[in-house]
Amino acid sequence: MPAMIKVNICGYESMHKMQLERSCPEGYEDYALLLVKTESFFEIDGQMADFPPGTVMVYGVHSPVHYGCRNPHYNDDWIHFELHGEDESLLRELAIPVDCPFTLPHLGTLAEYARLVVQEKLSARPYSPETIDSLMHALLYSLASILHASPDGNTAHKYYYPMSELRMEILNAPYQKWDTPQLAQ
């Protein structure tokens, strides 16, 4: 099979209005990427550990899965994918941790890639597999870039990412009539 990342199933902004606990001791038949937007817990080496919003988890093929949320309103983006050909070593080459959750300062860009992957997966366009492959490469390279970037003094500020996201929203919608209360919200 040629080098390609194949997405099997995926979801964006998956909301659960009650406590959530997923357990699959045998693991999945593919990789699973979770972009967790709420507080969560993961089992690591037999121990439960709590994580803040902004946690990323990549489960390896057949790795035991046990995660969830003790509070209502769990929210994540998730992608089950396969790596083929030259891409089989991509996670290792990018030094993306597998089976070990880690927290990032912001998931905005990654969540946008996840949204695009889900949108493309649901479409029936002629080049969807190639588009999904490109989007998944972009997502994984972006993840690695964020994960391994040197800390920047500006990005450490608590308002850096929300303001950057707002700025992009304004720039991407020049036709919108923006007002101060709407922007503050």
C-alpha positions in Angstrom: 0.0 0.0 0.0 1.4 3.5 -0.9 2.4 5.9 1.9 -0.9 7.3 3.2 -2.7 8.1 6.4 -6.1 6.5 6.3 -8.8 7.8 8.7 -11.3 5.1 9.7 -13.7 7.0 11.9 -13.6 10.4 13.5 -15.6 13.0 15.4 -15.4 16.8 16.1 -16.7 18.6 19.2 -18.0 15.3 20.6 -20.0 16.4 23.7 -21.1 14.1 26.6 -23.4 15.8 29.1 -22.7 13.2 31.8 -19.6 11.6 33.3 -17.8 9.5 30.7 -15.6 6.5 31.0 -14.2 4.6 28.0 -12.4 1.3 28.6 -11.1 -1.1 25.9 -8.4 -3.3 27.5 -7.5 -4.9 24.2 -7.1 -1.5 22.5 -8.2 -0.5 19.1 -7.2 -2.0 15.7 -5.8 1.4 14.7 -4.3 4.5 16.3 -6.6 6.9 18.1 -5.9 10.6 18.5 -7.8 12.5 21.2 -7.8 16.3 21.6 -9.5 16.7 24.9 -11.0 20.1 25.6 -12.2 19.5 29.2 -10.8 18.0 32.4 -10.2 14.3 32.0 -8.5 11.3 33.4 -6.3 8.6 31.8 -5.0 5.3 33.1 -1.2 5.2 32.9 0.7 2.2 34.0 -2.3 1.0 36.1 -2.7 4.4 37.8 -5.4 6.9 37.2 -4.2 10.5 36.6 -6.1 13.7 36.1 -5.4 16.1 33.2 -6.5 19.6 32.4 -8.2 20.8 29.3 -5.8 20.8 26.3 -4.7 17.3 26.8 -3.6 15.2 23.8 -3.5 11.4 23.8 -2.4 9.1 21.0 -3.2 5.5 21.6 -1.1 3.0 19.8 -2.5 0.0 17.9 -3.8 -2.6 20.5 -2.7 -0.4 23.4 -5.1 -0.7 26.4 -7.5 2.2 26.5 -9.0 3.7 29.6 -10.0 7.4 29.9 -12.8 9.6 30.8 -14.2 12.5 32.7 -15.5 12.7 36.3 -17.5 15.8 35.6 -20.4 16.3 33.2 -19.7 18.0 29.9 -16.8 16.1 28.5 -15.7 17.4 25.0 -13.1 16.1 22.6 -12.1 15.7 18.9 -11.1 12.2 18.0 -9.6 10.4 15.0 -9.0 6.7 14.5 -6.3 6.3 11.8 -3.9 3.9 10.2 -0.4 4.6 9.0 0.8 2.8 5.9 4.1 2.6 3.9 6.6 5.3 4.6 4.2 6.9 7.1 4.4 3.9 9.5 7.3 5.5 11.4 5.9 9.0 11.3 4.9 9.3 15.0 8.3 8.1 16.0 10.1 10.5 13.6 8.0 13.4 14.8 8.7 12.4 18.5 5.0 12.4 19.2 4.4 10.5 22.4 2.2 7.4 22.1 0.2 6.0 25.0 1.3 8.9 27.2 -1.1 11.9 27.5 0.4 15.4 27.4 -1.0 18.9 27.7 -0.6 21.7 25.3 -1.2 25.4 25.9 -3.8 25.6 23.1 -5.6 23.1 20.8 -7.1 25.7 18.4 -5.1 24.8 15.2 -5.2 21.1 15.9 -8.9 21.2 16.5 -9.4 23.1 13.2 -7.5 20.3 11.4 -9.6 17.7 13.1 -12.8 19.6 12.0 -11.5 19.6 8.4 -10.7 15.9 8.6 -14.2 15.1 9.8 -15.8 17.3 7.2 -13.8 15.7 4.4 -14.5 12.2 5.8 -18.2 12.9 5.6 -18.0 14.1 2.1 -18.1 12.0 -1.1 -15.6 14.0 -3.1 -13.4 12.4 -5.6 -10.1 13.1 -3.9 -11.2 12.7 -0.2 -8.6 10.0 0.7 -5.8 12.2 -0.6 -7.2 15.3 1.0 -7.6 13.5 4.3 -4.0 12.2 4.1 -2.8 15.8 3.5 -4.9 17.1 6.4 -3.6 14.4 8.8 0.0 15.1 7.8 -0.7 18.8 8.5 -2.3 17.9 11.9 0.5 15.6 13.0 3.3 18.0 11.8 1.5 20.9 13.5 1.2 18.8 16.7 4.9 18.0 16.6 5.7 21.7 16.0 3.7 22.9 19.0 5.0 20.1 21.2 8.6 20.7 20.5 8.6 24.5 20.1 10.8 26.5 22.4 8.7 28.5 24.9 8.0 32.0 23.7 7.5 34.7 26.3 4.4 36.0 24.5 2.7 32.5 24.3 3.0 32.1 28.0 0.6 34.9 28.6 -2.9 33.5 29.5 -4.6 35.7 26.9 -2.2 35.0 24.0 -4.1 32.1 22.5 -7.7 33.4 23.0 -6.7 36.7 21.5 -4.9 35.0 18.6 -7.9 32.9 17.9 -10.2 36.0 18.0 -7.8 37.9 15.7 -8.0 35.0 13.1 -11.7 34.9 13.4 -11.9 38.6 12.6 -9.4 38.4 9.7 -11.3 35.4 8.3 -14.7 37.1 8.3 -14.2 40.7 7.1 -17.8 40.8 6.0 -19.0 40.4 9.6 -20.2 43.4 11.5 -18.1 43.2 14.6 -19.1 45.1 17.8 -17.4 45.2 21.2 -19.9 43.1 23.2 -19.7 40.4 20.5 -15.9 40.4 20.5 -15.8 40.4 24.3 -18.0 37.4 24.4 
